[in-house]
Amino acid sequence: MTGAKLWILLIVSLVLNAGANLSLKAGMKSMPINGSILQLSTILILLQHPLILLGLALFTVSFVGYSLVLSGMSLSLAYPIMTGGGFVIVVLASLILFAEEASLLRILGIMFIVAGIWIASRY
């Protein structure tokens, strides 16, 4: 796989992974969990929720894509981009979708992560 295709696949996998986390959060917000998450009945209820199923599907596709990325890109480059980029997307989307708050320090941290991703991908 060529360099450009690997970068595109990394970005797609990153966005899918962030989407999976957001989907699971949305699904779990609407789930009344009464008892242990490890109970079979609770797990079966979770596996029937459309947003949770969507999250699992997005995680699966992201896993396959990221695995392919790792076959041709160094882990020391791919992993910080995958995790840092995913963090930035999830935090920003959580502000909008779930009305979560962001302190000035969190925003500053996000800016450092973006700068770090840019530096790591260039050098």
N, C-alpha and C positions, 0 to 999 in steps of 0.2 A: 504494500500500500504506500502511496506517495506521501510526501510531507504535508501537502495541502489537504489531502483527504484525511490524514490523521488529525490535523487541527480541526477540521470541520466535525469529524466524528467526536473528538474530545469536547467540543463546545455543545454539540447535540446531547451527548451523554451527561454533561454537566447540567444542562437545562432540564433534561428528563429527571435527573436525580433530585434537583431542587423542586420540580413539579410533584414528584412522588412525596417528598416531605410535606409540602403544602397540602396535598390531597389527603394524606394521613391525618394531619392536624385538623383539617376541616371535617373529616369523617369522625374523628374521635371527639370533637366538640359536641357533636349531636348524639353521642352514645352514652346512655346511662350505665355506667359500670358500677354494679352493686356486687362487690365481692372481689375475689382474686382474679387477676387477668390470666392466671394459669389454669383456671377451671375450664374443662372441655366445653361446657355450655357457653361460657363467655367467648371463647375462641370461635366457636361456630357462629355466634351472633355477629362477631366482628367480620367474619369471612362472608357475610351476606350483605354488608353495607357497600353500596356502589362506589363511594369515594375511597374506602379502604381497599377495595378490589382494584380500583384505578391506580392507587398508590403502589400496590404490589406489582401491578403490570408495568408501571413506569420504572420501578426499581429493577425489574427483570430486564427490560430493554436497555436501560442505562448500564447495567452490569455487563451485558453482552457487548455493547458498544465500547465501554471502557476497557474491557478485556482485549478487544481488538486493537485499541489504541496502544495498550501496553506491549503488544507484540512488535510494535515498530517505533515506540518513543520511550525515552528513558523515564524510569519511575520518578527520579529526582526532579524532572520537569513536569510530568503529567500530574502527579499527586498534589503538589501545591496548587496548581491551577484548578484541578477538580474540586478540592476541598475549599480553597479560598474563594473561588468563583461561586461555588454553591452557597457558601456562607453569605456572601454579598447579596445574591439573588433572594435567598430565603429571608434575610433580615429586611430588605427593602419591600418584598412582597408582603411580609407579615405586618409591616406598618400599614399597608393599604387594606389588605384582606381581613386582618384580625384586629385592627386598631391597636396593635402593640406599640409601646412607646420606645423611643430611642433617645438616650442621653447624648449630650455633646461628646462625651468620651467614646461612646459606641460609634457615633458618626466619624469621629477622628480615627478610630480603629479600622473602620471600613475603608477609609481613605488610604491608610497605610497598607491594608491588604491589597487594594487595587494597585497601589504603587509597587508593592512587592511582586505581584503577579506580572505586571508589566516588565519589571527589571528581570525577573527569573525567565521570562519568555524571550528576552532579547539577548541575554549574555550567558 
